[in-house]
Amino acid sequence: MRSIMPSASVEREHLTLVSSLRAQGFAIQPAAARPQAGVSYLVAAGEPIPAPARTLIVGSGEREVLPFRDGQPARIAYGHDDATVGNAFARAMIGGPELPTAADPESLALLALAERVAQADITVLINGPTGTGKEVLARTIHLQSERRDGPFIAINCAALPETMLEAMLFGHQKGSFTGASSGGEGFFRAANGGTLLLDEVAEMPLNLQAKLLRVLQEREVVPIGATMPQAVDVRVIACANRDLQEEVAAGRFRADLYYRLSVFPLTTKALAERTQDIPALAATMILRHAGNRPVVPWPSDEAIAALVAHDWPGNVRELENVIQRALLFCGGATIEAAHIVFDRPSAPRLAPVAQQVDDATLGQVVQLSEFAAIRETLAACGGSRIETARRLGISERTLRYRLAKAREQGDDLASATQRAISA
């Protein structure tokens, strides 16, 4: 587990940053006199830097992002209204490229569950649409497990020809088939002591599914051309973008293999269903692709709003394309909405309904749902507007506007909307 040590002033003035880092799995260490190995320090501008420790200097005011370079501390500055993006930049700089990005409560819960699963050496099945971070989740499980020092090998079962897949998985002996001029150990033996990720496992042919089942049961492989099995110590994580239960029902996937793989199933959701992750992912990708720019661009509120409003059919992969494109268009310190260019317009999110509802009534229905979500989140956060805004993925200024609007509408909006729904 990664650890941070915030100074007293950072804990006091940047509570949402410390809280968000804690929610993402960082252990908070109490302030200490001596630097500790493996701990990242958060200090306020002007405070002493615990050299040679990894330090992030956190300030307030005008936006600024300076990542770690040439052994120098990283710097970040932002106000309360920019906390959503600012916290994401800080997390990316402290956590590094291997740490998964999450801000949505369901995504954070999934990462916490994956961390617990990592401690048990069991087979894991990760389901979810293409491009939703299944391999990132699998790598996280590997790095949090006792096998972290072993190899992590990821293969795509759909990308390899069926004639080669068996030999590449289980190995082969010299002369065992035409063209086998030398032996090959195969991915299972190459991953010995570590983790083997089988991506798109639903594409594996039925005859190989039987052999995979035996490997999982017996913990041994028989290379092509060999007569004696060879023991392997490998944790298998399988990923699928199709419902394997439906594949079993259709006869395209073995039921016994499904139950062997699905010891502990995890599911990733489409990006459009976890909109609070979008600003955090955008900040992480900006930092990743900004290169050696003297100034890391900051996305404007309008740019973030455009990203959140998109339906993301390509999920996280599409978001990364859009961010790289925006960095090319952006020549200054701010990524504007004009720099956000999608491959195609978003599809309408509202399905057509049979009854006719005028614009005013529809707007009232939407507003009532929005006010209810704000009210519930505010109650869950103990009345803290800062934390409520963070969870909803909006600025505190926007939250104040929404609360004022809710007070203006009052019970008249609720009664009018209820009449419209009942009509």
Secondary structure, 3 states (H helix, E strand, C coil): CCEEEECHHHHHHCHHHHHHHHHCCCEECCCCCCCCCCEEEEEECCCCCCCCCEEEEEECCCCEEECCECCECEEEECCHHHHHHHHHHHHHHHHCCCCCCCCCHHHHHHHHHHHHHHCCCCCEEEECCCCCCHHHHHHHHHHHCCCCCCCEEEEECCCCCHHHHHHHHHCECCCCCCCCCCCECHHHHHCCCCEEEEECHHHCCHHHHHHHHHHHHHCEECCECCCCCEECCCEEEEEECCCHHHHHHCCCCCHHHHHHHCCEEEECCCHHHCCCHHHHHHHHHHHHHCCCCCCCCEECHHHHHHHHHCCCCCHHHHHHHHHHHHHHHCCCCEECHHHCCCCCCCCCCCCCCCCCCCHHHHHHHHHHHHHHHHHHHHHHCCCCHHHHHHHHCCCHHHHHHHHHHHHHHHHHHHHHHHHHHHC
